[in-house]
Amino acid sequence: MAALLLFISAVPAQADDPSTLADRLAQVQQEQARQQQQLSALMGQQSQVRQTLTALEAQLALSNADLAPIAARAQAIQAQIDTAQLELSHARLAYQQHLRAFQADIRKLYALGGMRWMEFVFSARSFDDLLNRTIYLQQISVSELQLARRLRVERDTLEAQRRVLAQAQADLAPLLETLQARANAIAGQVATVASYDSQLDSLRRQTLIRLAGLNGLSRRLQGALDAYETEAAQAALRGKGASYAATCPPAAPPGSVRFCGHGWGHGVGLGQWGAKGMALAGLGYRFIDQHFYTGASWAGLDTAHTPIHVAVLWGTSTYRVVPSGPAQLIAGSQVRNLAPGQAVSLSPSGGVQKVIPTSAGTRLEVDGPSGRYHAYRGTVVAQPSGGLLYIINVLPIEDYLRGLGEVPSSWPLEAIKAQIVAARCYALTHMGSTALYDVDDTTQFQVY
């Protein structure tokens, strides 16, 4: 809850039609609330989307880490296959070259292939020449046979290596495809979520721009409305029969007495009866507070979860707490459940004890020596100190404001609102004012 607080600054003055201003201001404030809700929803949604995006990016990094060594292994195998294929091609080419050279030698030996075997035998000049030719032919045949065997071994070895590498590549392919498909799927999800996050961020920026415009318009309308109330109040003060404010009479002639003062109280801050008169005259709570707190301006503060410690009773007596609904009693490390109506006695010798409601509707009735005192929202704490037992009510400050008794609840709403704003400021300024509590429930602080 954003609470209104008073601060000191200058207040501009400008008059305008109050009915139109109030209607327009209400519409703008309603749109502000709607845009603020939309902004909060967008920010919450964007936070969840970014958490999802971070998780997906982490998954993608892990998937890529799994994929990288497998892909590198597949590339290495492919490179080895390419090398083996190239070497195999070179071996085949060498075999073809040697085969062509052998055929050329044979053609030369047989006179380009035109000599028959008998002609080959009888063409020898002598037996030695025939023997030499035969030996030469045999040497060529043996050499070719050896070369063919060597080339065939090399070729078979290279072919075997290629088959082994191809099988390794085939065995690796399913794992590589699976990992690549998983990485691609996660990358697609990352892209989709990132695109959605970009859309949400664009909507968030647009909402912020609209809110900035609405905030400026709201401030201008509120300033104009405040200026109208200021002028109306000043006119009422100048007019005859003004019943909600009094000024000191003119200086009296010599020998006479002039009275000027205020009612019961310290005379500082908001005067309740004056606030009531102003509210009856149709003035709003902002003007009422600004009248009593000269030069006041306004600011918001989230007090929904701000606790306040209120001393409601203290003395040497034993006090009782009676819960209207389910509650718990905590004394040191011991916890005891309390049924509705089950009374608990709190004494100075009992140490620190807490009675905590366990249901939102539970109220804690505190009984003193004279009987029932009050029923309270929030927690009741029994705190011994200096021989006394302090009964302290701990509750959110907004709940504390609901229990204030400075003005009757039958008074005009604007007077009550003015009192609440002033009381909230007063309570916040006294936070931590003593070691045990912030305020008590008497007129020394605020009646509660």
KOLTI-743829 format. One line per 5 residues: number of its first residue (from 0); their letters; for each residue x, y, z of C-alpha. Coordinates in steps of 0.1 Angstrom, whole numbers, plus 5000, padded with zeros to 4 digits. Example, Ala and Ser with C-alpha at 12.3 -4.5 7.8 and 13.67 -1.06 7.14 Angstrom:
<vexros>
0> AS> 5123:4955:5078  5137:4989:5071
</vexros>
This chain:
<vexros>
0> MAALL> 5000:5000:5000  5014:5034:4991  5008:5057:5020  5006:5095:5017  5032:5115:5036
5> LFISA> 5037:5152:5041  5069:5170:5032  5077:5207:5031  5078:5225:4997  5061:5253:4978
10> VPAQA> 5025:5247:4965  5015:5263:4932  4982:5282:4930  4958:5279:4901  4920:5279:4899
15> DDPST> 4899:5257:4877  4865:5240:4875  4867:5215:4905  4840:5191:4892  4857:5187:4858
20> LADRL> 4892:5185:4874  4881:5159:4899  4864:5137:4872  4894:5139:4849  4918:5132:4878
25> AQVQQ> 4898:5101:4888  4899:5088:4852  4936:5094:4850  4943:5078:4883  4922:5048:4873
30> EQARQ> 4942:5045:4840  4974:5049:4860  4964:5020:4882  4955:4999:4852  4988:5006:4835
35> QQQLS> 5007:5000:4867  4991:4966:4870  4999:4959:4834  5035:4969:4840  5038:4947:4871
40> ALMGQ> 5023:4918:4851  5047:4924:4822  5077:4926:4845  5067:4894:4863  5062:4876:4830
45> QSQVR> 5095:4889:4816  5113:4878:4847  5100:4842:4842  5108:4844:4805  5143:4854:4812
50> QTLTA> 5148:4827:4838  5136:4802:4811  5159:4818:4786  5189:4815:4809  5181:4778:4816
55> LEAQL> 5178:4771:4778  5211:4789:4771  5227:4768:4798  5212:4736:4781  5225:4748:4747
60> ALSNA> 5260:4753:4761  5260:4718:4775  5246:4703:4743  5272:4721:4722  5299:4709:4747
65> DLAPI> 5287:4673:4741  5285:4679:4703  5319:4695:4699  5342:4665:4704  5319:4642:4684
70> AARAQ> 5319:4666:4655  5356:4670:4657  5361:4632:4657  5338:4630:4626  5358:4657:4608
75> AIQAQ> 5390:4639:4616  5377:4606:4603  5365:4623:4571  5400:4639:4567  5416:4604:4571
80> IDTAQ> 5392:4589:4546  5400:4617:4521  5437:4611:4526  5433:4573:4522  5413:4578:4490
85> LELSH> 5439:4601:4476  5467:4576:4484  5447:4548:4468  5442:4569:4437  5480:4575:4436
90> ARLAY> 5487:4538:4439  5463:4529:4411  5479:4556:4389  5514:4542:4397  5502:4507:4387
95> QQHLR> 5488:4520:4354  5520:4538:4347  5541:4508:4353  5517:4486:4333  5521:4510:4303
100> AFQAD> 5559:4510:4306  5559:4471:4307  5537:4470:4276  5561:4494:4259  5590:4472:4267
105> IRKLY> 5572:4441:4254  5563:4459:4222  5600:4468:4217  5610:4432:4225  5586:4417:4199
110> ALGGM> 5593:4444:4174  5562:4464:4182  5541:4432:4184  5548:4420:4148  5572:4391:4156
115> RWMEF> 5558:4356:4161  5574:4332:4187  5592:4312:4161  5604:4343:4145  5616:4355:4179
120> VFSAR> 5636:4322:4183  5651:4321:4149  5658:4358:4148  5685:4354:4174  5720:4357:4161
125> SFDDL> 5733:4330:4183  5722:4308:4212  5737:4333:4236  5716:4360:4220  5685:4338:4223
130> LNRTI> 5694:4330:4259  5700:4367:4267  5666:4376:4251  5649:4348:4271  5665:4359:4304
135> YLQQI> 5656:4395:4297  5620:4385:4290  5620:4365:4322  5634:4393:4342  5608:4417:4329
140> SVSEL> 5581:4392:4338  5594:4387:4373  5599:4424:4378  5563:4430:4366  5550:4403:4389
145> QLARR> 5568:4417:4419  5556:4452:4411  5521:4440:4406  5521:4422:4439  5536:4453:4457
150> LRVER> 5510:4476:4441  5482:4452:4449  5493:4450:4486  5495:4487:4489  5461:4491:4472
155> DTLEA> 5445:4464:4493  5460:4480:4525  5447:4514:4516  5413:4500:4507  5411:4482:4540
160> QRRVL> 5420:4514:4558  5394:4533:4539  5367:4506:4548  5377:4508:4585  5374:4546:4585
165> AQAQA> 5342:4545:4566  5327:4520:4592  5339:4543:4620  5322:4572:4603  5290:4552:4599
170> DLAPL> 5291:4541:4635  5296:4577:4646  5269:4592:4624  5238:4583:4645  5253:4599:4676
175> LETLQ> 5264:4629:4657  5229:4633:4642  5212:4630:4676  5235:4655:4692  5231:4679:4663
180> ARANA> 5194:4676:4663  5192:4682:4700  5214:4713:4697  5193:4726:4668  5161:4721:4688
185> IAGQV> 5174:4739:4719  5188:4767:4697  5153:4771:4681  5138:4773:4716  5163:4799:4726
190> ATVAS> 5155:4820:4695  5118:4817:4702  5120:4827:4739  5145:4855:4731  5120:4869:4705
195> YDSQL> 5092:4867:4730  5114:4884:4756  5121:4912:4731  5083:4916:4725  5077:4918:4763
200> DSLRR> 5105:4943:4767  5090:4965:4739  5056:4963:4756  5072:4972:4790  5089:5003:4775
205> QTLIR> 5056:5014:4759  5038:5010:4792  5065:5030:4810  5061:5058:4784  5023:5058:4789
210> LAGLN> 5028:5058:4826  5052:5088:4825  5026:5107:4805  4998:5098:4829  5019:5107:4859
215> GLSRR> 5026:5142:4844  4989:5147:4836  4979:5135:4871  5003:5160:4887  4990:5188:4866
220> LQGAL> 4954:5180:4874  4961:5175:4911  4979:5208:4912  4950:5226:4895  4926:5210:4919
225> DAYET> 4947:5219:4950  4949:5254:4937  4911:5256:4934  4907:5243:4970  4933:5268:4982
230> EAAQA> 4915:5298:4966  4881:5285:4978  4894:5282:5013  4910:5316:5013  4878:5331:5000
235> ALRGK> 4859:5314:5028  4884:5327:5053  4878:5362:5040  4840:5359:5039  4815:5365:5067
240> GASYA> 4803:5337:5088  4833:5314:5084  4828:5289:5112  4858:5265:5107  4886:5289:5115
245> ATCPP> 4892:5317:5138  4917:5346:5138  4928:5369:5166  4905:5400:5168  4920:5434:5159
250> AAPPG> 4940:5452:5185  4918:5464:5213  4918:5501:5225  4939:5509:5256  4924:5495:5288
255> SVRFC> 4908:5465:5271  4919:5429:5269  4922:5408:5237  4920:5370:5239  4937:5348:5213
260> GHGWG> 4945:5310:5217  4934:5275:5210  4917:5246:5227  4931:5218:5248  4964:5204:5235
265> HGVGL> 4999:5216:5225  4987:5238:5197  5011:5223:5172  5001:5203:5141  4967:5194:5130
270> GQWGA> 4937:5208:5150  4909:5182:5150  4880:5206:5154  4894:5229:5128  4898:5200:5104
275> KGMAL> 4862:5190:5110  4850:5225:5103  4871:5226:5070  4857:5193:5060  4821:5204:5067
280> AGLGY> 4829:5235:5045  4837:5211:5016  4875:5212:5017  4895:5181:5010  4920:5164:5032
285> RFIDQ> 4950:5176:5012  4941:5213:5018  4933:5206:5055  4968:5191:5060  4985:5218:5040
290> HFYTG> 4966:5245:5060  4980:5231:5093  5014:5221:5079  5024:5252:5060  5042:5245:5027
295> ASWAG> 5035:5208:5028  5038:5186:4997  5030:5149:4992  5050:5117:4986  5042:5080:4985
300> LDTAH> 5057:5054:5007  5050:5016:5008  5040:5009:5044  5021:4977:5038  5047:4956:5056
305> TPIHV> 5060:4982:5081  5054:4970:5117  5049:4993:5146  5054:4984:5183  5027:5000:5205
310> AVLWG> 5029:4998:5243  4993:4994:5255  4998:4984:5292  5027:4983:5317  5031:4976:5354
315> TSTYR> 5038:4950:5379  5005:4932:5376  4997:4899:5358  4978:4904:5325  4956:4880:5305
320> VVPSG> 4953:4876:5268  4923:4859:5254  4923:4851:5216  4890:4852:5197  4902:4826:5173
325> PAQLI> 4931:4802:5169  4965:4814:5181  4999:4803:5193  5018:4811:5225  5056:4813:5221
330> AGSQV> 5078:4814:5252  5115:4809:5244  5117:4776:5224  5083:4764:5235  5053:4768:5212
335> RNLAP> 5017:4760:5224  4986:4762:5203  4957:4781:5218  4920:4774:5211  4895:4803:5207
340> GQAVS> 4888:4817:5242  4917:4800:5259  4932:4826:5282  4970:4830:5288  4984:4847:5319
345> LSPSG> 5014:4870:5314  5035:4880:5345  5067:4899:5350  5085:4867:5360  5074:4848:5329
350> GVQKV> 5101:4862:5305  5094:4873:5270  5062:4857:5257  5043:4862:5224  5007:4855:5215
355> IPTSA> 5004:4853:5177  4971:4848:5158  4971:4820:5133  4940:4832:5116  4934:4865:5099
360> GTRLE> 4902:4872:5118  4916:4865:5153  4917:4894:5177  4936:4893:5210  4917:4906:5240
365> VDGPS> 4940:4921:5267  4927:4921:5303  4943:4943:5330  4938:4946:5367  4905:4964:5361
370> GRYHA> 4892:4939:5336  4889:4940:5298  4911:4966:5282  4909:4963:5244  4910:4937:5216
375> YRGTV> 4938:4941:5192  4949:4931:5157  4984:4917:5153  5006:4901:5179  5008:4908:5216
380> VAQPS> 5043:4906:5232  5049:4905:5270  5083:4922:5276  5097:4924:5312  5120:4954:5317
385> GGLLY> 5131:4972:5348  5108:4953:5371  5078:4961:5350  5059:4941:5324  5052:4959:5291
390> IINVL> 5023:4946:5270  5032:4956:5234  5010:4953:5204  5030:4946:5172  5011:4951:5139
395> PIEDY> 5014:4967:5105  5013:5004:5107  4982:5006:5084  4963:4984:5109  4975:5006:5137
400> LRGLG> 4960:5036:5119  4926:5019:5119  4927:5017:5156  4935:5054:5164  4910:5072:5185
405> EVPSS> 4920:5108:5179  4887:5117:5162  4853:5100:5162  4845:5078:5132  4813:5097:5127
410> WPLEA> 4832:5128:5116  4834:5139:5079  4855:5115:5059  4879:5143:5047  4887:5152:5083
415> IKAQI> 4894:5116:5092  4916:5112:5061  4936:5143:5070  4940:5129:5106  4953:5096:5092
420> VAARC> 4979:5112:5070  4992:5133:5099  4991:5103:5122  5010:5081:5098  5037:5108:5095
425> YALTH> 5039:5111:5132  5041:5073:5138  5069:5069:5112  5090:5097:5128  5088:5079:5162
430> MGSTA> 5100:5045:5149  5126:5033:5173  5121:5061:5197  5126:5037:5227  5143:5004:5231
435> LYDVD> 5110:4986:5238  5084:5002:5217  5078:5030:5191  5047:5047:5206  5022:5041:5234
440> DTTQF> 4985:5043:5232  4981:5076:5253  4978:5112:5244  5015:5115:5248  5018:5099:5214
445> QVY> 4984:5092:5197  4953:5077:5213  4950:5041:5202
</vexros>
